[in-house]
Amino acid sequence: MSKIGIILAMHEEFEEVVKIMTEKTKKSIKNVLFIEGKIENTDCVIVESGVGKVNAARITQMMIDKFDIEYIINLGSAGALNPKLQIGDIVIGEKLVQHDFDITAFGHKKGYITGVGEMLYSNIDLLNYFKETIEKMSKETYKIKIGTIASGDIFCTDPYMKNKIFTKFNADCVEMEGAAIAQVSYLNSIPFIVVRSISDSPNGKNAITYDKFLELASKRCAKILKEFFKIRNSILNKEEERI
């Protein structure tokens, strides 16, 4: 039976999703812990990847190889690039880019990856489910927006780098795994989407802010994930009734 793959980089993020799962069982593969279970009666498998693009890519391929994956959702925290975003706000990644991938010496744009392109695009059906979820959560005090997420192997603290990534890619937030997960999923023809909650904003001291608000961002991600599955299942049930 196919499962929804859910990847989280940090233990705090992982634990918040574990809390909303039922019927949980553990499976260890090459010393990596996967937890299978249900979220809103939907079969899922979740895993903590560790930080950075290589860790994220490794775990994504392992998940695809070892489980029958319908699609992949990556959730976690991120640093705000868009000045309109505040701590706890959520960005649904319509587009993903690796801001540190650079083969401009060969005439390509920054972020362009051979055989992939500059941007990776989340699955339109998943995006539409999340749009419905946003409407349902419209009374929340925090902002939820569709946007662009930039990934790179650096915890961004430099305001100059922040502004450069924001200007170059029109990216709303920056993190360290999403676009790598998107690339591996794309190369395996697995639908994907990336969801991030703001824990900090690069200002030279945001590592302190990140530590303070990581738990909040993790809880917000788990909440929108739970609501996403409710919306998805409701839409699928209605479609089945019409058949």
C-alpha positions in Angstrom: 0.0 0.0 0.0 1.3 3.4 -0.9 2.3 5.9 1.8 2.8 9.6 2.0 6.5 10.4 2.8 7.1 13.1 5.3 10.7 14.4 5.8 11.8 16.7 8.6 15.4 17.9 9.2 15.4 18.6 12.9 14.4 16.4 15.8 12.0 19.0 17.2 10.2 19.1 13.9 10.1 15.3 13.7 8.7 15.0 17.2 5.7 17.3 16.6 4.6 15.2 13.6 5.0 12.0 15.6 2.5 13.5 18.1 -0.2 13.7 15.5 0.3 10.1 14.2 -1.6 7.0 15.2 -0.9 3.3 14.8 2.8 3.9 14.9 5.5 1.3 14.1 9.2 1.8 13.9 11.6 0.6 11.2 15.3 1.1 11.2 17.2 1.1 7.8 20.9 1.7 7.8 20.7 3.2 11.3 17.9 5.6 10.1 14.7 5.5 12.0 11.5 5.6 10.0 8.1 5.7 11.7 5.1 4.3 9.8 1.6 5.2 10.9 -1.5 7.2 10.1 -2.3 10.9 10.1 -6.1 11.5 9.8 -6.5 7.9 8.6 -3.9 8.4 5.9 -0.9 6.0 5.7 2.3 7.9 6.2 6.0 7.3 6.8 8.1 10.0 8.5 11.8 10.4 9.0 14.3 12.8 10.4 16.9 13.6 7.7 19.4 15.8 9.5 20.5 19.2 8.3 21.7 20.1 4.9 21.2 19.1 1.3 23.3 16.0 1.2 21.5 14.5 4.3 18.2 15.5 2.8 18.9 14.0 -0.6 20.2 10.7 0.9 17.1 10.3 3.1 14.8 11.1 0.2 16.3 8.5 -2.1 16.3 6.0 0.8 12.6 6.6 1.4 11.7 6.2 -2.2 13.7 3.0 -2.5 12.4 1.3 0.6 8.8 2.4 0.6 5.9 2.7 -1.9 5.7 6.4 -1.8 2.8 8.3 -3.4 4.3 11.7 -2.8 6.7 13.5 -0.4 6.1 16.5 1.9 9.0 18.3 3.5 8.2 20.4 6.5 10.3 22.5 8.9 11.5 25.9 9.9 13.0 28.6 7.8 14.5 32.1 7.9 12.4 34.9 6.5 13.6 36.8 3.4 10.4 38.5 2.5 10.1 41.5 4.9 6.3 41.0 5.2 6.8 37.6 6.9 6.9 37.3 10.7 7.9 34.6 13.2 5.4 31.7 12.9 4.1 32.6 9.5 4.0 29.7 7.0 5.3 29.5 3.4 4.0 26.8 1.0 6.7 26.4 -1.6 5.2 26.6 -5.1 8.8 27.0 -6.4 12.1 25.7 -5.0 15.6 26.9 -5.8 19.1 26.0 -4.7 20.5 29.5 -4.1 24.1 28.2 -3.7 24.2 26.2 -6.9 26.4 28.2 -9.3 27.5 27.2 -12.8 27.2 30.8 -14.1 30.7 30.4 -15.5 29.1 28.3 -18.3 26.5 30.9 -19.1 23.6 29.6 -16.9 21.6 31.6 -14.4 22.5 31.3 -10.7 20.6 28.2 -9.3 20.3 26.5 -12.7 21.0 22.7 -12.5 21.6 20.8 -15.7 18.7 18.5 -16.4 16.5 20.2 -13.8 16.4 23.9 -14.5 16.6 26.9 -12.3 13.4 26.3 -10.3 11.6 23.1 -9.2 7.8 23.2 -9.0 5.7 21.5 -6.4 2.9 19.2 -7.6 -0.1 21.2 -8.6 -2.6 18.9 -6.9 -0.8 19.1 -3.6 -0.6 22.8 -4.0 -4.3 23.0 -4.6 -5.0 20.9 -1.5 -2.9 23.4 0.5 -4.7 26.3 -1.0 -7.9 24.8 0.3 -6.2 24.3 3.7 -5.2 28.0 3.7 -8.8 29.0 3.2 -9.9 26.7 6.1 -7.2 28.2 8.4 -8.0 31.8 7.4 -9.0 32.7 10.9 -5.5 32.0 12.2 -3.6 35.0 13.5 -0.5 34.1 11.4 0.0 34.4 7.7 0.1 31.4 5.3 1.2 32.2 1.8 2.2 30.5 -1.4 5.7 31.4 -2.5 9.3 30.5 -3.4 11.7 28.8 -1.0 15.4 28.9 -1.4 17.7 26.2 -0.1 21.5 26.2 0.5 24.2 24.6 2.7 24.5 27.5 5.0 22.5 28.8 8.0 22.0 32.3 6.7 22.8 35.0 9.3 24.2 37.7 7.0 21.7 40.5 6.1 23.6 41.1 2.9 23.2 37.5 1.8 19.5 37.6 2.9 18.8 40.6 0.6 20.8 39.1 -2.2 18.8 35.8 -2.2 15.5 37.7 -1.8 16.3 40.0 -4.7 17.9 37.3 -7.0 15.2 34.7 -6.7 12.2 36.6 -5.2 12.3 34.0 -2.5 10.2 34.3 0.6 12.3 32.2 2.9 15.6 30.3 3.1 16.5 26.9 4.6 18.9 24.0 4.0 17.0 21.0 2.6 13.8 21.7 0.6 15.2 22.1 -2.9 17.4 19.0 -2.5 14.4 16.9 -1.5 12.5 18.4 -4.4 15.3 17.6 -6.9 15.5 13.9 -5.8 11.8 13.6 -5.9 11.7 15.2 -9.4 14.4 12.9 -10.7 12.4 9.9 -9.4 9.1 11.2 -10.8 7.6 11.5 -7.3 5.3 14.4 -6.6 6.4 16.7 -3.8 5.7 19.9 -1.9 7.7 21.9 0.7 6.2 23.7 3.7 8.1 26.0 6.0 7.3 28.0 9.1 9.4 31.1 10.0 11.6 30.7 13.0 14.0 33.6 12.4 15.2 36.3 10.0 18.8 36.7 9.0 20.1 39.7 11.0 23.5 38.6 12.4 21.9 37.3 15.6 19.2 35.1 14.3 20.7 31.9 15.6 19.4 33.0 19.0 15.9 33.7 17.5 16.0 30.3 15.8 16.6 28.4 19.0 13.8 30.4 20.7 11.1 29.8 18.0 12.0 26.4 16.5 9.4 24.7 18.7 6.7 27.2 17.6 7.6 26.8 13.9 7.5 23.0 14.4 4.1 23.1 16.0 2.7 25.3 13.2 4.0 22.8 10.6 2.4 19.9 12.3 -0.9 21.7 12.6 -1.1 22.7 8.9 -0.1 19.1 8.0 -3.0 17.7 10.0 -5.4 20.2 8.4 -4.0 19.4 5.0 -4.8 15.7 5.4 -8.4 16.5 6.5 -8.9 18.7 3.4 -7.3 16.2 1.1 -9.4 13.3 2.4 -12.6 15.3 2.2 -11.9 16.2 -1.4 -11.0 12.6 -2.4 -14.1 11.3 -0.6 -16.3 13.7 -2.5 -14.7 12.7 -5.8 -15.3 9.0 -5.1 -19.0 9.7 -4.3 -19.4 11.3 -7.7 -18.1 8.3 -9.5 
